[in-house]
Amino acid sequence: MSQTNAPSWGTAISAAFLVAGTCIGGGMLILPLATGLSGFLPSIVSMVVCWAMMTATALLLMEVNLSMSEGAHVISMSGKMLGWPGKVVAWILYLFISYASLVGYTAGGGGQVAHLLEKIFSTDVSRDFGCLVFVLAFGSVIYLGNKIVGRVNTVLFLAMIGAYIAVVGMGIDEVKSENFFHTEWSSAWMALPILLTSFSFQTMVPSLSLYLNKQSQNLRFAIIGGTTISLLVYLIWQWLILGIVPLHGDSGLLYALRQGEAPTQFVSEHVVGSYIAPAAEFFAFFALVTSFLGIALGLFDFLSDGLKIQEQGVGQIALAILVVVPTLFFATHFERAFLIAFETTGGFGDAILNGMMPVMMAWVARYRFGHAAKAQIPGGKPVLIAIFLFYTGILVLEILMTTRLLPSIFNQ
């Protein structure tokens, strides 16, 4: 591709915002709930480890994608590198991760839309109607293509950061140091699957590759820059929410976890300032929307590649329907969809599809097809083995946790 067709740095920055927006989304709302039991310091250590691992596997997916023809998505990549077994697993897990995430974002966003409409029109609005408005409003953006999604997401991401800065600025004086005294390292490992979900965006790496015309320098910048932005935002957010909202009590983190509610809804119970809670709600909304757009874009392109449907005309409409209709159905029929989506995707979907499989594909690309010179992370086979073992451990952990916890989840 000629240099004149190479994306500008402005486009690369927009792609980094898309990565950050996808990561930050629902993860911002679920992280304090998942890590509150272990405490602030253990949650920070766990978070940095998961950030490093998820960034590494995203770079491995980038490496594999750049070794293939333009337009190759996860199905084509896994089929070439891992054969039909890999292709089948990719189909199942990609759909599972994408739809579960979209259902979670729609359930959370729909609840906020309903709450906003109730305030505006002074009448009761059901969460199901809020989900309908949310998914139609933002699902329609996907139909317009990845360039439009990138621009819309940039605007929403900047709005989200503005709300985030406002929340942090107003919340600094509300942080209580005694809330940081609680430390329980033995509970930190339980949050690892959800922490993976908080840095999950790998399903959109092939879409980013298309967006940036397979320019490796810009793509690498978007991945590392986007995940680093996410990490920094998460670190400050953890400090703020864990410092404001206590672990115990009727409006504490454990109560929010049992109720399946975002912790931002309880901020107002623990602050003196009257503006911080509305700012937190605005931030939560923009966070959900930016994540929704990133995951939906990746799913749109994935279905196009897997089903061989052209992203134009009737095909474009069909793809949009395949993204929106199942999402809306599950978001309106499962009350705890928001939390269950994050409880299940991290340990299973992210550990296998976004963790173990990128390592396996990169191994094949490097050592069977001779693309080792294009490696995106150093260390060779020992590093690939270490990353693979980490994700294998997460998978085993999730299986053990699910065996014990899954019945109680569905009986609630």
C-alpha positions as CSV (number, residue, x, y, z in Angstrom):
1,M,0.0,0.0,0.0
2,S,1.4,3.4,-0.9
3,Q,2.3,5.9,1.8
4,T,-0.3,8.3,0.5
5,N,-3.0,5.9,1.5
6,A,-1.6,5.4,5.0
7,P,-3.8,6.7,7.8
8,S,-2.9,9.9,9.5
9,W,-1.7,10.0,13.1
10,G,-5.1,11.6,13.8
11,T,-6.8,8.4,12.6
12,A,-4.3,6.3,14.8
13,I,-5.3,8.4,17.8
14,S,-9.0,7.9,17.0
15,A,-8.3,4.1,16.9
16,A,-6.5,4.3,20.3
17,F,-9.6,6.1,21.6
18,L,-11.7,3.2,20.2
19,V,-9.6,0.7,22.0
20,A,-9.7,2.7,25.3
21,G,-13.4,3.3,25.0
22,T,-14.1,-0.4,24.4
23,C,-12.0,-1.4,27.5
24,I,-13.1,1.4,29.8
25,G,-16.9,0.9,29.3
26,G,-18.5,-1.7,31.5
27,G,-15.2,-2.5,33.2
28,M,-15.4,0.9,35.0
29,L,-18.7,-0.1,36.6
30,I,-17.8,-3.7,37.5
31,L,-14.2,-3.3,38.7
32,P,-15.0,-1.8,42.1
33,L,-17.5,-4.6,42.7
34,A,-15.1,-7.3,41.7
35,T,-12.1,-6.0,43.6
36,G,-13.6,-4.4,46.6
37,L,-13.4,-7.5,48.7
38,S,-9.6,-7.8,48.2
39,G,-8.9,-4.1,48.8
40,F,-7.1,-1.3,46.9
41,L,-3.5,-2.5,46.8
42,P,-4.2,-6.1,45.8
43,S,-6.6,-4.8,43.1
44,I,-4.0,-2.6,41.6
45,V,-1.4,-5.4,41.4
46,S,-3.9,-7.7,39.8
47,M,-5.0,-5.0,37.4
48,V,-1.4,-4.3,36.1
49,V,-0.8,-8.0,35.5
50,C,-4.0,-8.4,33.5
51,W,-3.3,-5.2,31.5
52,A,0.1,-6.6,30.5
53,M,-1.2,-10.0,29.5
54,M,-4.2,-8.6,27.5
55,T,-2.0,-6.1,25.7
56,A,0.4,-8.9,24.8
57,T,-2.2,-11.1,23.3
58,A,-3.7,-8.2,21.3
59,L,-0.3,-7.6,19.8
60,L,-0.1,-11.3,19.0
61,L,-3.4,-11.1,17.2
62,M,-2.2,-8.1,15.3
63,E,0.9,-10.0,14.3
64,V,-1.2,-12.9,12.9
65,N,-3.6,-10.5,11.2
66,L,-0.8,-8.6,9.4
67,S,0.5,-11.9,8.0
68,M,-2.8,-12.6,6.2
69,S,-4.7,-11.0,3.4
70,E,-6.7,-7.8,3.9
71,G,-10.1,-8.4,5.5
72,A,-9.2,-11.5,7.4
73,H,-11.1,-11.7,10.7
74,V,-10.8,-14.1,13.6
75,I,-12.6,-16.9,11.7
76,S,-10.2,-16.8,8.8
77,M,-7.2,-16.4,11.1
78,S,-8.0,-19.3,13.3
79,G,-9.0,-21.5,10.4
80,K,-5.6,-21.0,8.7
81,M,-3.5,-21.2,11.8
82,L,-5.4,-23.8,13.8
83,G,-7.5,-25.7,11.3
84,W,-11.2,-26.5,11.5
85,P,-11.1,-27.2,15.3
86,G,-9.7,-23.7,15.9
87,K,-12.3,-22.3,13.5
88,V,-15.2,-24.0,15.4
89,V,-13.9,-22.8,18.8
90,A,-13.5,-19.3,17.4
91,W,-17.0,-19.2,16.1
92,I,-18.5,-20.3,19.4
93,L,-16.4,-18.2,21.8
94,Y,-16.4,-15.0,19.6
95,L,-20.2,-15.0,19.4
96,F,-20.4,-15.8,23.2
97,I,-18.1,-13.0,24.2
98,S,-19.5,-10.4,21.8
99,Y,-23.2,-11.0,22.5
100,A,-22.7,-11.4,26.2
101,S,-20.8,-8.1,26.3
102,L,-23.4,-6.3,24.2
103,V,-26.2,-7.7,26.3
104,G,-24.4,-6.4,29.5
105,Y,-23.8,-3.0,28.0
106,T,-27.4,-2.7,26.7
107,A,-28.8,-3.9,30.1
108,G,-26.8,-1.3,31.9
109,G,-27.3,1.5,29.4
110,G,-31.0,0.7,29.1
111,G,-31.5,1.2,32.8
112,Q,-29.8,4.6,32.7
113,V,-31.8,5.6,29.6
114,A,-35.0,4.7,31.4
115,H,-34.0,6.6,34.5
116,L,-33.2,9.7,32.4
117,L,-36.5,9.5,30.5
118,E,-38.4,9.2,33.9
119,K,-36.8,12.5,35.0
120,I,-37.5,14.3,31.7
121,F,-41.1,13.2,31.3
122,S,-42.0,12.6,35.0
123,T,-43.5,9.2,34.3
124,D,-42.5,5.6,34.8
125,V,-40.4,4.1,32.0
126,S,-39.6,0.4,32.0
127,R,-36.0,-0.8,31.7
128,D,-37.0,-2.8,28.7
129,F,-38.1,0.3,26.8
130,G,-34.8,2.0,27.9
131,C,-32.9,-1.0,26.3
132,L,-34.9,-0.6,23.1
133,V,-34.0,3.1,22.8
134,F,-30.3,2.4,23.7
135,V,-29.8,-0.4,21.2
136,L,-31.6,1.3,18.4
137,A,-29.9,4.6,18.9
138,F,-26.4,3.3,19.1
139,G,-26.8,0.0,17.1
140,S,-27.8,2.1,14.1
141,V,-24.4,3.8,14.1
142,I,-22.7,0.4,13.3
143,Y,-24.7,0.3,10.1
144,L,-22.9,3.4,8.9
145,G,-19.5,1.7,8.8
146,N,-16.2,1.7,10.8
147,K,-15.2,5.2,9.8
148,I,-18.3,6.8,11.2
149,V,-18.1,4.6,14.3
150,G,-14.6,5.8,14.9
151,R,-15.7,9.5,14.6
152,V,-18.8,9.0,16.8
153,N,-16.8,7.1,19.3
154,T,-14.1,9.8,19.5
155,V,-16.7,12.4,20.4
156,L,-18.3,10.1,23.0
157,F,-14.9,9.1,24.4
158,L,-13.9,12.8,24.9
159,A,-17.3,13.4,26.6
160,M,-16.6,10.4,28.8
161,I,-13.2,11.7,29.7
162,G,-14.7,15.1,30.5
163,A,-17.2,13.5,32.8
164,Y,-14.5,11.4,34.3
165,I,-12.3,14.4,35.0
166,A,-15.3,16.2,36.6
167,V,-16.0,13.2,38.8
168,V,-12.4,12.8,39.9
169,G,-12.0,16.6,40.5
170,M,-15.2,16.8,42.7
171,G,-14.5,13.5,44.4
172,I,-11.0,14.0,45.6
173,D,-12.1,15.7,48.8
174,E,-14.7,12.9,49.4
175,V,-12.2,10.1,49.5
176,K,-11.9,8.6,53.0
177,S,-8.5,7.1,53.8
178,E,-9.9,4.6,56.2
179,N,-11.6,2.8,53.3
180,F,-8.1,1.8,52.0
181,F,-7.1,0.0,55.2
182,H,-8.9,-3.2,54.2
183,T,-6.5,-5.6,52.4
184,E,-7.2,-9.3,51.7
185,W,-4.6,-10.7,49.2
186,S,-6.2,-14.2,49.3
187,S,-9.3,-12.8,47.6
188,A,-7.4,-10.9,44.8
189,W,-7.2,-14.0,42.5
190,M,-11.0,-14.3,42.4
191,A,-11.2,-11.0,40.5
192,L,-8.7,-12.0,37.7
193,P,-11.4,-13.3,35.2
194,I,-13.3,-10.0,35.5
195,L,-10.1,-8.0,35.3
196,L,-9.5,-9.7,31.9
197,T,-12.9,-8.6,30.7
198,S,-12.0,-5.0,31.7
199,F,-9.2,-5.0,29.2
200,S,-11.0,-7.1,26.6
201,F,-11.0,-5.6,23.1
202,Q,-9.1,-8.2,21.1
203,T,-12.2,-9.1,19.1
204,M,-12.0,-5.8,17.3
205,V,-8.2,-6.0,16.4
206,P,-9.1,-7.2,12.8
207,S,-11.5,-4.3,12.5
208,L,-8.8,-1.9,13.7
209,S,-6.4,-3.4,11.1
210,L,-9.0,-2.5,8.4
211,Y,-9.5,0.9,9.9
212,L,-5.8,1.7,9.8
213,N,-5.2,0.0,6.4
214,K,-2.9,-2.6,8.0
215,Q,-0.3,0.0,8.9
216,S,1.7,-1.8,11.6
217,Q,3.2,1.2,13.3
218,N,-0.2,2.9,13.7
219,L,-1.9,-0.3,14.7
220,R,0.7,-1.0,17.4
221,F,0.3,2.6,18.6
222,A,-3.5,2.2,18.8
223,I,-3.2,-1.0,20.8
224,I,-0.6,0.0,23.3
225,G,-1.8,3.5,23.6
226,G,-5.4,2.5,24.1
227,T,-4.8,-0.1,26.7
228,T,-2.4,2.2,28.6
229,I,-5.0,5.0,28.7
230,S,-7.4,2.4,30.1
231,L,-5.0,1.3,32.8
232,L,-4.4,4.9,33.9
233,V,-8.1,5.7,34.0
234,Y,-8.8,2.5,35.9
235,L,-6.1,3.2,38.5
236,I,-7.5,6.6,39.4
237,W,-11.1,5.2,39.3
238,Q,-10.3,2.4,41.7
239,W,-8.8,4.9,44.1
240,L,-11.8,7.2,43.9
241,I,-14.6,4.6,44.1
242,L,-13.0,2.4,46.8
243,G,-12.2,5.6,48.7
244,I,-15.7,6.9,48.6
245,V,-18.0,3.8,48.7
246,P,-17.3,1.6,51.7
247,L,-17.2,-2.2,51.5
248,H,-20.0,-2.9,53.9
249,G,-23.4,-1.3,54.6
250,D,-26.8,-0.9,52.8
251,S,-25.2,1.3,50.1
252,G,-21.7,-0.4,50.1
253,L,-19.9,-2.3,47.4
254,L,-21.0,-5.8,48.7
255,Y,-24.7,-4.6,48.6
256,A,-24.2,-3.3,45.1
257,L,-22.7,-6.6,44.0
258,R,-25.7,-8.6,45.5
259,Q,-28.2,-6.3,43.8
260,G,-26.4,-6.3,40.4
261,E,-26.2,-2.5,40.4
262,A,-23.3,-0.2,39.3
263,P,-21.4,1.4,42.2
264,T,-21.9,4.9,40.7
265,Q,-25.6,4.7,41.8
266,F,-24.5,4.6,45.4
267,V,-21.9,7.4,45.3
268,S,-24.5,10.0,46.3
269,E,-25.0,8.2,49.6
270,H,-21.5,8.8,50.7
271,V,-20.6,12.4,49.5
272,V,-21.4,15.9,50.6
273,G,-21.3,17.5,47.1
274,S,-24.5,17.5,45.1
275,Y,-22.9,17.4,41.6
276,I,-20.6,14.4,41.9
277,A,-23.3,11.7,41.6
278,P,-24.9,13.1,38.4
279,A,-21.4,13.5,36.9
280,A,-20.7,9.8,37.8
281,E,-24.0,8.8,36.1
282,F,-23.0,10.7,32.9
283,F,-19.6,9.1,33.0
284,A,-21.1,5.6,33.4
285,F,-23.4,6.2,30.5
286,F,-20.7,7.3,28.1
287,A,-18.5,4.4,29.3
288,L,-21.2,1.9,28.3
289,V,-21.9,3.5,24.9
290,T,-18.2,3.5,23.9
291,S,-17.8,-0.1,24.8
292,F,-21.0,-1.0,23.0
293,L,-19.8,0.6,19.8
294,G,-16.4,-1.1,19.9
295,I,-17.7,-4.6,20.5
296,A,-20.6,-4.2,18.1
297,L,-18.2,-3.0,15.3
298,G,-16.0,-6.1,15.9
299,L,-19.1,-8.4,15.8
300,F,-20.4,-6.7,12.6
301,D,-17.1,-7.4,10.8
302,F,-16.8,-10.9,12.3
303,L,-20.2,-11.9,11.0
304,S,-19.4,-10.4,7.6
305,D,-16.3,-12.5,7.4
306,G,-17.7,-15.7,8.9
307,L,-21.0,-15.7,6.9
308,K,-19.5,-14.2,3.8
309,I,-22.0,-11.3,3.8
310,Q,-20.9,-8.2,2.0
311,E,-21.0,-5.0,4.1
312,Q,-23.2,-3.1,1.7
313,G,-26.8,-2.9,0.6
314,V,-29.1,-5.7,1.9
315,G,-26.1,-7.5,3.4
316,Q,-25.3,-4.4,5.6
317,I,-28.9,-4.4,6.9
318,A,-28.8,-8.1,7.6
319,L,-25.6,-7.8,9.6
320,A,-27.1,-4.9,11.6
321,I,-30.1,-7.0,12.4
322,L,-28.0,-10.0,13.5
323,V,-26.1,-7.7,15.9
324,V,-29.1,-5.8,17.3
325,V,-32.0,-8.3,17.6
326,P,-30.3,-11.0,19.8
327,T,-28.8,-8.3,21.9
328,L,-32.1,-6.7,22.6
329,F,-33.9,-10.0,23.3
330,F,-31.4,-11.2,26.0
331,A,-31.0,-7.8,27.6
332,T,-34.7,-7.5,28.2
333,H,-35.3,-11.1,29.4
334,F,-32.6,-11.5,32.0
335,E,-32.7,-9.2,35.0
336,R,-29.0,-9.7,36.0
337,A,-27.6,-9.7,32.5
338,F,-25.1,-6.9,33.2
339,L,-23.3,-8.8,36.0
340,I,-23.7,-12.3,34.6
341,A,-22.2,-11.2,31.3
342,F,-19.0,-10.1,33.0
343,E,-18.9,-13.1,35.4
344,T,-18.9,-15.5,32.5
345,T,-17.0,-13.9,29.6
346,G,-13.7,-13.2,31.3
347,G,-12.8,-16.6,32.7
348,F,-14.0,-18.6,29.7
349,G,-14.2,-16.5,26.6
350,D,-11.3,-14.1,27.3
351,A,-9.0,-16.9,28.7
352,I,-9.4,-19.1,25.6
353,L,-10.3,-16.8,22.6
354,N,-8.4,-13.7,23.7
355,G,-5.6,-15.4,25.6
356,M,-4.7,-19.0,24.7
357,M,-5.7,-18.9,21.0
358,P,-3.7,-15.8,20.0
359,V,-0.6,-17.5,21.5
360,M,-1.3,-20.7,19.6
361,M,-1.9,-18.8,16.3
362,A,1.2,-16.7,16.8
363,W,3.2,-19.8,17.5
364,V,2.0,-21.4,14.2
365,A,2.5,-18.2,12.2
366,R,6.1,-17.8,13.5
367,Y,7.4,-21.4,13.6
368,R,5.4,-23.1,10.9
369,F,4.8,-20.3,8.3
370,G,8.0,-18.5,8.9
371,H,6.7,-15.1,10.2
372,A,9.0,-15.0,13.2
373,A,10.7,-11.9,11.9
374,K,7.4,-10.0,12.2
375,A,7.0,-10.8,15.9
376,Q,5.3,-8.0,17.9
377,I,6.6,-9.0,21.3
378,P,10.1,-10.2,22.2
379,G,11.2,-13.3,24.1
380,G,10.4,-16.1,21.5
381,K,9.0,-19.4,22.7
382,P,9.6,-19.0,26.5
383,V,7.4,-15.8,26.5
384,L,4.7,-17.4,24.5
385,I,4.7,-20.4,26.8
386,A,4.5,-18.2,29.9
387,I,1.6,-16.2,28.5
388,F,-0.2,-19.4,27.6
389,L,0.2,-20.9,31.1
390,F,-1.2,-17.7,32.6
391,Y,-4.4,-17.9,30.6
392,T,-4.6,-21.7,31.3
393,G,-4.5,-20.9,35.0
394,I,-7.3,-18.3,34.6
395,L,-9.4,-20.9,32.8
396,V,-8.9,-23.5,35.5
397,L,-9.7,-20.9,38.1
398,E,-12.9,-20.0,36.4
399,I,-13.9,-23.6,36.1
400,L,-13.4,-24.1,39.8
401,M,-15.3,-21.0,40.7
402,T,-18.2,-21.7,38.4
403,T,-18.6,-25.2,39.7
404,R,-19.2,-23.7,43.1
405,L,-20.9,-20.4,42.3
406,L,-23.0,-21.0,39.2
407,P,-26.0,-22.6,40.9
408,S,-26.3,-19.7,43.4
409,I,-26.2,-17.2,40.6
410,F,-29.1,-18.7,38.7
411,N,-31.1,-19.3,41.9
412,Q,-31.1,-15.6,42.9
